Amino acid sequence: MLCSACGVRRAKILQNHTSRKLCEQCFFNDIVERVQREIKRYGMIDQGDRILLAVSGGKDSFVMLDVLSQIYDPSKMGCATVVEGIEGYNRAEDLDRLRRYARDRGIDFHSIEIKDMAGLSVDEMVDLSIRKNIKIAPCTYCGIYRRRGMNEIAREYGYTKIATAHNLDDEAQTMIINILRGDITRLLQLYPLRIRPSKLFVPKIKPLRKIYEWENAKYSYYKGFIPQETECPHLWAMPTMRARIRFTLYNIEKLKPGILLELMEWFDSLMEKIYSEEKPKDIELPRCSICGEPTSANRSICKACELLLGLGIKVGAEVNQRQAIRIGK
């Protein structure tokens, strides 16, 4: 069967949400064009921006790196990864592969370990929380320090934007979670033109927010990438609400292909209307009394310090500050 787009090459990919059958090249072109449209629609990248790509070694990271290096000047980009310290998950060969791929495109590579920031690896935090019978999901410890690590690297090296590889599935899940929790503040943060809550937070962009996870998997496969495939061993130890919503949305998408994309477009249209009537003003979050990083409104201690205190760990500015950023060689 011939490609629905070019009509010349053999079709290999069925794009369920459009019912189109695409060849490899037209599929690649479609992903790049959609990402480019999303970037232009929301002005994600300005001329002169230095973009730090937050990468983990998974398929989404490789796709973001490959697509953005076609759209934007690689000399103005860097890659960074946060090593969580999870046995069997953080593999040296995966990190080396990602580093080489970035370097081949002239992109600098940075890395930082959570243990350097917090004094404990994620495994150590989880083990300690189990011993103390603290019911906090491993993803909470990991997520807090991964975000902090990326922000620290961006500030340290003068990057003006942080690009994350969140795909459409990720964004739809987060939207549903925040709706169920009634968390309007975090829901608004999904919109690309959201306010900047603190000058200490480097602005984030999500170029892949309208690309399905399965599309990233196909893109990665046909490009010949070798992404990390090992799932985090903590994922099923204490299933989060996200894990449950994830599979529910997968089943809904199977019944009605394209529903997740429609959901995100509805959300964006709603936000565009709200912002056109009265754009929210930028705010400046208070600083943590312990480490000096931004914390939520009406809180004197940030979540990162709170987590360590809950584990019975002594915290202070000298503990929470980054000990070292190791640039990959």
KEKOLNU-947698 format. One record per residue (C-alpha): x, y, z; residue in three letters; residue number from 1. Coordinates in nm, 3 decimals. Example, Ala and Ser with C-alpha at 12.3 -4.5 7.8 and 13.67 -1.06 7.14 Angstrom:
2
<X=1.230; Y=-0.450; Z=0.780; aa=ala; i=1>
<X=1.367; Y=-0.106; Z=0.714; aa=ser; i=2>
***
This chain:
329
<X=0.000; Y=0.000; Z=0.000; aa=met; i=1>
<X=0.137; Y=0.341; Z=-0.097; aa=leu; i=2>
<X=0.186; Y=0.631; Z=0.142; aa=cys; i=3>
<X=-0.123; Y=0.853; Z=0.182; aa=ser; i=4>
<X=0.100; Y=1.165; Z=0.177; aa=ala; i=5>
<X=0.352; Y=1.118; Z=-0.104; aa=cys; i=6>
<X=0.178; Y=0.843; Z=-0.301; aa=gly; i=7>
<X=0.518; Y=0.705; Z=-0.400; aa=val; i=8>
<X=0.679; Y=0.511; Z=-0.118; aa=arg; i=9>
<X=0.537; Y=0.208; Z=0.061; aa=arg; i=10>
<X=0.333; Y=0.289; Z=0.372; aa=ala; i=11>
<X=0.464; Y=0.147; Z=0.700; aa=lys; i=12>
<X=0.290; Y=0.344; Z=0.975; aa=ile; i=13>
<X=-0.083; Y=0.370; Z=1.040; aa=leu; i=14>
<X=-0.157; Y=0.704; Z=1.204; aa=gln; i=15>
<X=-0.474; Y=0.609; Z=1.389; aa=asn; i=16>
<X=-0.594; Y=0.960; Z=1.475; aa=his; i=17>
<X=-0.589; Y=1.068; Z=1.108; aa=thr; i=18>
<X=-0.644; Y=0.725; Z=0.946; aa=ser; i=19>
<X=-0.347; Y=0.802; Z=0.720; aa=arg; i=20>
<X=-0.097; Y=0.537; Z=0.615; aa=lys; i=21>
<X=0.251; Y=0.691; Z=0.596; aa=leu; i=22>
<X=0.593; Y=0.591; Z=0.473; aa=cys; i=23>
<X=0.891; Y=0.647; Z=0.703; aa=glu; i=24>
<X=0.998; Y=0.978; Z=0.550; aa=gln; i=25>
<X=0.650; Y=1.131; Z=0.544; aa=cys; i=26>
<X=0.599; Y=1.015; Z=0.902; aa=phe; i=27>
<X=0.924; Y=1.184; Z=1.008; aa=phe; i=28>
<X=0.823; Y=1.500; Z=0.821; aa=asn; i=29>
<X=0.482; Y=1.501; Z=0.988; aa=asp; i=30>
<X=0.633; Y=1.488; Z=1.338; aa=ile; i=31>
<X=0.884; Y=1.765; Z=1.264; aa=val; i=32>
<X=0.617; Y=1.987; Z=1.106; aa=glu; i=33>
<X=0.375; Y=1.941; Z=1.397; aa=arg; i=34>
<X=0.645; Y=2.021; Z=1.653; aa=val; i=35>
<X=0.748; Y=2.324; Z=1.450; aa=gln; i=36>
<X=0.387; Y=2.447; Z=1.436; aa=arg; i=37>
<X=0.347; Y=2.409; Z=1.812; aa=glu; i=38>
<X=0.670; Y=2.600; Z=1.877; aa=ile; i=39>
<X=0.561; Y=2.881; Z=1.644; aa=lys; i=40>
<X=0.203; Y=2.889; Z=1.776; aa=arg; i=41>
<X=0.317; Y=2.965; Z=2.128; aa=tyr; i=42>
<X=0.649; Y=3.137; Z=2.061; aa=gly; i=43>
<X=0.833; Y=2.872; Z=2.257; aa=met; i=44>
<X=1.174; Y=2.966; Z=2.117; aa=ile; i=45>
<X=1.296; Y=3.321; Z=2.063; aa=asp; i=46>
<X=1.592; Y=3.422; Z=1.852; aa=gln; i=47>
<X=1.905; Y=3.398; Z=2.064; aa=gly; i=48>
<X=1.760; Y=3.152; Z=2.317; aa=asp; i=49>
<X=1.996; Y=2.893; Z=2.460; aa=arg; i=50>
<X=1.793; Y=2.575; Z=2.504; aa=ile; i=51>
<X=1.873; Y=2.306; Z=2.759; aa=leu; i=52>
<X=1.716; Y=1.974; Z=2.661; aa=leu; i=53>
<X=1.617; Y=1.769; Z=2.964; aa=ala; i=54>
<X=1.689; Y=1.413; Z=2.854; aa=val; i=55>
<X=1.663; Y=1.077; Z=3.029; aa=ser; i=56>
<X=1.776; Y=0.835; Z=2.760; aa=gly; i=57>
<X=1.426; Y=0.716; Z=2.673; aa=gly; i=58>
<X=1.259; Y=0.729; Z=2.334; aa=lys; i=59>
<X=1.099; Y=1.071; Z=2.395; aa=asp; i=60>
<X=1.440; Y=1.221; Z=2.474; aa=ser; i=61>
<X=1.592; Y=1.092; Z=2.150; aa=phe; i=62>
<X=1.299; Y=1.220; Z=1.944; aa=val; i=63>
<X=1.313; Y=1.566; Z=2.103; aa=met; i=64>
<X=1.688; Y=1.587; Z=2.051; aa=leu; i=65>
<X=1.662; Y=1.478; Z=1.688; aa=asp; i=66>
<X=1.367; Y=1.701; Z=1.598; aa=val; i=67>
<X=1.493; Y=2.016; Z=1.772; aa=leu; i=68>
<X=1.837; Y=1.978; Z=1.616; aa=ser; i=69>
<X=1.661; Y=2.000; Z=1.278; aa=gln; i=70>
<X=1.454; Y=2.303; Z=1.379; aa=ile; i=71>
<X=1.701; Y=2.505; Z=1.585; aa=tyr; i=72>
<X=2.075; Y=2.575; Z=1.584; aa=asp; i=73>
<X=2.247; Y=2.289; Z=1.774; aa=pro; i=74>
<X=2.526; Y=2.526; Z=1.882; aa=ser; i=75>
<X=2.266; Y=2.709; Z=2.092; aa=lys; i=76>
<X=2.149; Y=2.390; Z=2.263; aa=met; i=77>
<X=2.273; Y=2.168; Z=2.544; aa=gly; i=78>
<X=2.156; Y=1.838; Z=2.689; aa=cys; i=79>
<X=2.134; Y=1.750; Z=3.056; aa=ala; i=80>
<X=2.039; Y=1.438; Z=3.245; aa=thr; i=81>
<X=1.976; Y=1.378; Z=3.613; aa=val; i=82>
<X=2.106; Y=1.046; Z=3.747; aa=val; i=83>
<X=1.852; Y=0.930; Z=4.001; aa=glu; i=84>
<X=2.058; Y=0.657; Z=4.164; aa=gly; i=85>
<X=1.821; Y=0.366; Z=4.097; aa=ile; i=86>
<X=1.985; Y=0.024; Z=4.075; aa=glu; i=87>
<X=1.923; Y=-0.148; Z=3.743; aa=gly; i=88>
<X=1.767; Y=0.164; Z=3.592; aa=tyr; i=89>
<X=2.057; Y=0.412; Z=3.561; aa=asn; i=90>
<X=2.282; Y=0.220; Z=3.324; aa=arg; i=91>
<X=2.615; Y=0.371; Z=3.217; aa=ala; i=92>
<X=2.584; Y=0.244; Z=2.859; aa=glu; i=93>
<X=2.250; Y=0.424; Z=2.811; aa=asp; i=94>
<X=2.399; Y=0.750; Z=2.936; aa=leu; i=95>
<X=2.708; Y=0.710; Z=2.716; aa=asp; i=96>
<X=2.493; Y=0.643; Z=2.410; aa=arg; i=97>
<X=2.289; Y=0.956; Z=2.470; aa=leu; i=98>
<X=2.605; Y=1.161; Z=2.532; aa=arg; i=99>
<X=2.762; Y=1.046; Z=2.205; aa=arg; i=100>
<X=2.444; Y=1.118; Z=2.012; aa=tyr; i=101>
<X=2.434; Y=1.474; Z=2.147; aa=ala; i=102>
<X=2.803; Y=1.533; Z=2.087; aa=arg; i=103>
<X=2.773; Y=1.408; Z=1.727; aa=asp; i=104>
<X=2.534; Y=1.697; Z=1.670; aa=arg; i=105>
<X=2.759; Y=1.951; Z=1.837; aa=gly; i=106>
<X=2.544; Y=1.970; Z=2.150; aa=ile; i=107>
<X=2.705; Y=2.002; Z=2.494; aa=asp; i=108>
<X=2.615; Y=1.740; Z=2.751; aa=phe; i=109>
<X=2.578; Y=1.790; Z=3.127; aa=his; i=110>
<X=2.485; Y=1.553; Z=3.407; aa=ser; i=111>
<X=2.413; Y=1.575; Z=3.778; aa=ile; i=112>
<X=2.332; Y=1.315; Z=4.042; aa=glu; i=113>
<X=2.047; Y=1.345; Z=4.289; aa=ile; i=114>
<X=2.281; Y=1.219; Z=4.559; aa=lys; i=115>
<X=2.502; Y=1.525; Z=4.499; aa=asp; i=116>
<X=2.204; Y=1.752; Z=4.559; aa=met; i=117>
<X=2.024; Y=1.576; Z=4.843; aa=ala; i=118>
<X=2.292; Y=1.363; Z=5.003; aa=gly; i=119>
<X=2.084; Y=1.053; Z=4.922; aa=leu; i=120>
<X=2.004; Y=0.867; Z=4.601; aa=ser; i=121>
<X=1.641; Y=0.790; Z=4.514; aa=val; i=122>
<X=1.695; Y=0.426; Z=4.616; aa=asp; i=123>
<X=1.826; Y=0.542; Z=4.953; aa=glu; i=124>
<X=1.533; Y=0.780; Z=5.001; aa=met; i=125>
<X=1.284; Y=0.504; Z=4.919; aa=val; i=126>
<X=1.455; Y=0.251; Z=5.147; aa=asp; i=127>
<X=1.458; Y=0.501; Z=5.433; aa=leu; i=128>
<X=1.092; Y=0.592; Z=5.379; aa=ser; i=129>
<X=0.994; Y=0.223; Z=5.392; aa=ile; i=130>
<X=1.184; Y=0.171; Z=5.715; aa=arg; i=131>
<X=1.015; Y=0.474; Z=5.867; aa=lys; i=132>
<X=0.674; Y=0.372; Z=5.726; aa=asn; i=133>
<X=0.643; Y=0.700; Z=5.533; aa=ile; i=134>
<X=0.390; Y=0.652; Z=5.255; aa=lys; i=135>
<X=0.537; Y=0.876; Z=4.987; aa=ile; i=136>
<X=0.561; Y=0.746; Z=4.630; aa=ala; i=137>
<X=0.916; Y=0.706; Z=4.491; aa=pro; i=138>
<X=0.813; Y=0.927; Z=4.197; aa=cys; i=139>
<X=0.766; Y=1.217; Z=4.439; aa=thr; i=140>
<X=1.127; Y=1.206; Z=4.560; aa=tyr; i=141>
<X=1.253; Y=1.156; Z=4.206; aa=cys; i=142>
<X=1.042; Y=1.424; Z=4.039; aa=gly; i=143>
<X=1.122; Y=1.698; Z=4.289; aa=ile; i=144>
<X=1.497; Y=1.656; Z=4.255; aa=tyr; i=145>
<X=1.497; Y=1.597; Z=3.879; aa=arg; i=146>
<X=1.325; Y=1.931; Z=3.829; aa=arg; i=147>
<X=1.561; Y=2.102; Z=4.072; aa=arg; i=148>
<X=1.865; Y=1.949; Z=3.904; aa=gly; i=149>
<X=1.764; Y=2.072; Z=3.558; aa=met; i=150>
<X=1.693; Y=2.419; Z=3.689; aa=asn; i=151>
<X=2.034; Y=2.433; Z=3.859; aa=glu; i=152>
<X=2.219; Y=2.327; Z=3.545; aa=ile; i=153>
<X=2.029; Y=2.579; Z=3.332; aa=ala; i=154>
<X=2.108; Y=2.864; Z=3.573; aa=arg; i=155>
<X=2.471; Y=2.755; Z=3.610; aa=glu; i=156>
<X=2.541; Y=2.752; Z=3.237; aa=tyr; i=157>
<X=2.322; Y=3.041; Z=3.126; aa=gly; i=158>
<X=2.047; Y=2.858; Z=2.937; aa=tyr; i=159>
<X=1.735; Y=3.067; Z=2.881; aa=thr; i=160>
<X=1.484; Y=2.783; Z=2.828; aa=lys; i=161>
<X=1.450; Y=2.422; Z=2.940; aa=ile; i=162>
<X=1.289; Y=2.186; Z=2.689; aa=ala; i=163>
<X=1.130; Y=1.874; Z=2.833; aa=thr; i=164>
<X=1.022; Y=1.570; Z=2.631; aa=ala; i=165>
<X=0.668; Y=1.543; Z=2.772; aa=his; i=166>
<X=0.445; Y=1.388; Z=2.507; aa=asn; i=167>
<X=0.070; Y=1.412; Z=2.450; aa=leu; i=168>
<X=-0.003; Y=1.115; Z=2.674; aa=asp; i=169>
<X=0.193; Y=1.274; Z=2.961; aa=asp; i=170>
<X=0.010; Y=1.605; Z=2.926; aa=glu; i=171>
<X=-0.336; Y=1.447; Z=2.907; aa=ala; i=172>
<X=-0.265; Y=1.241; Z=3.219; aa=gln; i=173>
<X=-0.146; Y=1.548; Z=3.409; aa=thr; i=174>
<X=-0.455; Y=1.741; Z=3.304; aa=met; i=175>
<X=-0.692; Y=1.472; Z=3.433; aa=ile; i=176>
<X=-0.496; Y=1.438; Z=3.759; aa=ile; i=177>
<X=-0.519; Y=1.811; Z=3.827; aa=asn; i=178>
<X=-0.889; Y=1.822; Z=3.740; aa=ile; i=179>
<X=-0.960; Y=1.533; Z=3.979; aa=leu; i=180>
<X=-0.759; Y=1.701; Z=4.253; aa=arg; i=181>
<X=-0.920; Y=2.038; Z=4.186; aa=gly; i=182>
<X=-0.570; Y=2.188; Z=4.152; aa=asp; i=183>
<X=-0.638; Y=2.491; Z=3.933; aa=ile; i=184>
<X=-0.288; Y=2.635; Z=3.978; aa=thr; i=185>
<X=-0.114; Y=2.326; Z=3.843; aa=arg; i=186>
<X=-0.375; Y=2.289; Z=3.570; aa=leu; i=187>
<X=-0.297; Y=2.639; Z=3.444; aa=leu; i=188>
<X=0.072; Y=2.552; Z=3.439; aa=gln; i=189>
<X=0.005; Y=2.310; Z=3.151; aa=leu; i=190>
<X=-0.065; Y=2.601; Z=2.916; aa=tyr; i=191>
<X=0.244; Y=2.705; Z=2.714; aa=pro; i=192>
<X=0.184; Y=3.076; Z=2.783; aa=leu; i=193>
<X=0.156; Y=3.024; Z=3.158; aa=arg; i=194>
<X=0.292; Y=3.280; Z=3.398; aa=ile; i=195>
<X=0.644; Y=3.249; Z=3.536; aa=arg; i=196>
<X=0.608; Y=3.187; Z=3.911; aa=pro; i=197>
<X=0.965; Y=3.284; Z=4.004; aa=ser; i=198>
<X=1.266; Y=3.448; Z=3.845; aa=lys; i=199>
<X=1.471; Y=3.158; Z=3.980; aa=leu; i=200>
<X=1.281; Y=2.912; Z=3.758; aa=phe; i=201>
<X=1.419; Y=2.893; Z=3.405; aa=val; i=202>
<X=1.117; Y=2.895; Z=3.167; aa=pro; i=203>
<X=1.017; Y=2.550; Z=3.039; aa=lys; i=204>
<X=0.887; Y=2.452; Z=2.697; aa=ile; i=205>
<X=0.732; Y=2.123; Z=2.581; aa=lys; i=206>
<X=0.780; Y=2.088; Z=2.204; aa=pro; i=207>
<X=0.634; Y=1.733; Z=2.193; aa=leu; i=208>
<X=0.313; Y=1.812; Z=2.383; aa=arg; i=209>
<X=0.093; Y=1.726; Z=2.081; aa=lys; i=210>
<X=0.284; Y=1.412; Z=1.977; aa=ile; i=211>
<X=0.151; Y=1.073; Z=2.091; aa=tyr; i=212>
<X=0.381; Y=0.845; Z=2.289; aa=glu; i=213>
<X=0.336; Y=0.571; Z=2.031; aa=trp; i=214>
<X=0.448; Y=0.813; Z=1.760; aa=glu; i=215>
<X=0.768; Y=0.882; Z=1.951; aa=asn; i=216>
<X=0.821; Y=0.506; Z=1.980; aa=ala; i=217>
<X=0.774; Y=0.458; Z=1.603; aa=lys; i=218>
<X=0.996; Y=0.758; Z=1.522; aa=tyr; i=219>
<X=1.269; Y=0.624; Z=1.748; aa=ser; i=220>
<X=1.245; Y=0.273; Z=1.602; aa=tyr; i=221>
<X=1.255; Y=0.376; Z=1.236; aa=tyr; i=222>
<X=1.539; Y=0.622; Z=1.301; aa=lys; i=223>
<X=1.741; Y=0.340; Z=1.452; aa=gly; i=224>
<X=1.781; Y=0.495; Z=1.796; aa=phe; i=225>
<X=1.861; Y=0.266; Z=2.088; aa=ile; i=226>
<X=1.680; Y=0.425; Z=2.381; aa=pro; i=227>
<X=1.673; Y=0.300; Z=2.737; aa=gln; i=228>
<X=1.393; Y=0.044; Z=2.761; aa=glu; i=229>
<X=1.426; Y=-0.061; Z=3.125; aa=thr; i=230>
<X=1.133; Y=0.061; Z=3.334; aa=glu; i=231>
<X=1.194; Y=0.208; Z=3.675; aa=cys; i=232>
<X=1.167; Y=-0.076; Z=3.933; aa=pro; i=233>
<X=0.982; Y=0.158; Z=4.168; aa=his; i=234>
<X=0.699; Y=0.216; Z=3.920; aa=leu; i=235>
<X=0.480; Y=-0.066; Z=4.051; aa=trp; i=236>
<X=0.599; Y=-0.065; Z=4.412; aa=ala; i=237>
<X=0.355; Y=0.211; Z=4.501; aa=met; i=238>
<X=0.136; Y=0.289; Z=4.197; aa=pro; i=239>
<X=0.057; Y=0.658; Z=4.168; aa=thr; i=240>
<X=-0.269; Y=0.808; Z=4.047; aa=met; i=241>
<X=-0.086; Y=0.877; Z=3.719; aa=arg; i=242>
<X=-0.020; Y=0.507; Z=3.662; aa=ala; i=243>
<X=-0.389; Y=0.428; Z=3.701; aa=arg; i=244>
<X=-0.507; Y=0.717; Z=3.483; aa=ile; i=245>
<X=-0.247; Y=0.629; Z=3.221; aa=arg; i=246>
<X=-0.401; Y=0.292; Z=3.140; aa=phe; i=247>
<X=-0.756; Y=0.426; Z=3.159; aa=thr; i=248>
<X=-0.673; Y=0.688; Z=2.895; aa=leu; i=249>
<X=-0.502; Y=0.426; Z=2.678; aa=tyr; i=250>
<X=-0.823; Y=0.225; Z=2.671; aa=asn; i=251>
<X=-1.032; Y=0.533; Z=2.586; aa=ile; i=252>
<X=-0.790; Y=0.625; Z=2.305; aa=glu; i=253>
<X=-0.825; Y=0.275; Z=2.157; aa=lys; i=254>
<X=-1.203; Y=0.315; Z=2.145; aa=leu; i=255>
<X=-1.184; Y=0.665; Z=1.996; aa=lys; i=256>
<X=-0.851; Y=0.739; Z=1.826; aa=pro; i=257>
<X=-0.759; Y=1.106; Z=1.848; aa=gly; i=258>
<X=-0.948; Y=1.177; Z=2.172; aa=ile; i=259>
<X=-0.633; Y=1.279; Z=2.363; aa=leu; i=260>
<X=-0.538; Y=1.526; Z=2.092; aa=leu; i=261>
<X=-0.891; Y=1.667; Z=2.096; aa=glu; i=262>
<X=-0.868; Y=1.702; Z=2.474; aa=leu; i=263>
<X=-0.546; Y=1.904; Z=2.454; aa=met; i=264>
<X=-0.680; Y=2.124; Z=2.175; aa=glu; i=265>
<X=-0.993; Y=2.192; Z=2.382; aa=trp; i=266>
<X=-0.777; Y=2.286; Z=2.680; aa=phe; i=267>
<X=-0.561; Y=2.519; Z=2.470; aa=asp; i=268>
<X=-0.865; Y=2.687; Z=2.316; aa=ser; i=269>
<X=-1.012; Y=2.742; Z=2.662; aa=leu; i=270>
<X=-0.684; Y=2.889; Z=2.792; aa=met; i=271>
<X=-0.648; Y=3.113; Z=2.487; aa=glu; i=272>
<X=-0.990; Y=3.258; Z=2.557; aa=lys; i=273>
<X=-0.911; Y=3.315; Z=2.925; aa=ile; i=274>
<X=-0.574; Y=3.473; Z=2.852; aa=tyr; i=275>
<X=-0.718; Y=3.696; Z=2.578; aa=ser; i=276>
<X=-0.969; Y=3.842; Z=2.823; aa=glu; i=277>
<X=-0.729; Y=3.895; Z=3.112; aa=glu; i=278>
<X=-0.377; Y=3.759; Z=3.114; aa=lys; i=279>
<X=-0.270; Y=3.659; Z=3.466; aa=pro; i=280>
<X=0.013; Y=3.867; Z=3.606; aa=lys; i=281>
<X=0.351; Y=3.718; Z=3.687; aa=asp; i=282>
<X=0.408; Y=3.639; Z=4.052; aa=ile; i=283>
<X=0.717; Y=3.582; Z=4.264; aa=glu; i=284>
<X=0.701; Y=3.281; Z=4.491; aa=leu; i=285>
<X=0.850; Y=3.306; Z=4.841; aa=pro; i=286>
<X=1.193; Y=3.153; Z=4.911; aa=arg; i=287>
<X=1.251; Y=2.847; Z=5.126; aa=cys; i=288>
<X=1.386; Y=2.948; Z=5.466; aa=ser; i=289>
<X=1.632; Y=2.657; Z=5.454; aa=ile; i=290>
<X=1.778; Y=2.636; Z=5.102; aa=cys; i=291>
<X=1.666; Y=2.964; Z=4.947; aa=gly; i=292>
<X=1.495; Y=2.806; Z=4.646; aa=glu; i=293>
<X=1.136; Y=2.901; Z=4.551; aa=pro; i=294>
<X=0.856; Y=2.737; Z=4.746; aa=thr; i=295>
<X=0.479; Y=2.734; Z=4.715; aa=ser; i=296>
<X=0.273; Y=3.031; Z=4.831; aa=ala; i=297>
<X=0.203; Y=3.036; Z=5.204; aa=asn; i=298>
<X=0.488; Y=2.790; Z=5.269; aa=arg; i=299>
<X=0.816; Y=2.869; Z=5.439; aa=ser; i=300>
<X=0.987; Y=2.540; Z=5.347; aa=ile; i=301>
<X=1.012; Y=2.396; Z=4.996; aa=cys; i=302>
<X=0.901; Y=2.044; Z=4.913; aa=lys; i=303>
<X=1.258; Y=1.920; Z=4.864; aa=ala; i=304>
<X=1.361; Y=2.022; Z=5.215; aa=cys; i=305>
<X=1.032; Y=1.895; Z=5.357; aa=glu; i=306>
<X=1.093; Y=1.550; Z=5.208; aa=leu; i=307>
<X=1.438; Y=1.527; Z=5.364; aa=leu; i=308>
<X=1.315; Y=1.652; Z=5.699; aa=leu; i=309>
<X=1.042; Y=1.389; Z=5.687; aa=gly; i=310>
<X=1.311; Y=1.124; Z=5.645; aa=leu; i=311>
<X=1.491; Y=1.259; Z=5.949; aa=gly; i=312>
<X=1.776; Y=1.405; Z=5.743; aa=ile; i=313>
<X=1.950; Y=1.721; Z=5.859; aa=lys; i=314>
<X=1.902; Y=1.991; Z=5.596; aa=val; i=315>
<X=2.054; Y=2.331; Z=5.544; aa=gly; i=316>
<X=2.180; Y=2.553; Z=5.266; aa=ala; i=317>
<X=2.510; Y=2.362; Z=5.250; aa=glu; i=318>
<X=2.326; Y=2.030; Z=5.220; aa=val; i=319>
<X=2.074; Y=2.123; Z=4.952; aa=asn; i=320>
<X=2.307; Y=2.321; Z=4.731; aa=gln; i=321>
<X=2.454; Y=2.126; Z=4.441; aa=arg; i=322>
<X=2.789; Y=1.976; Z=4.532; aa=gln; i=323>
<X=2.913; Y=1.925; Z=4.177; aa=ala; i=324>
<X=2.796; Y=1.932; Z=3.819; aa=ile; i=325>
<X=2.990; Y=1.684; Z=3.614; aa=arg; i=326>
<X=3.002; Y=1.765; Z=3.247; aa=ile; i=327>
<X=3.014; Y=1.446; Z=3.041; aa=gly; i=328>
<X=3.349; Y=1.383; Z=2.878; aa=lys; i=329>
***
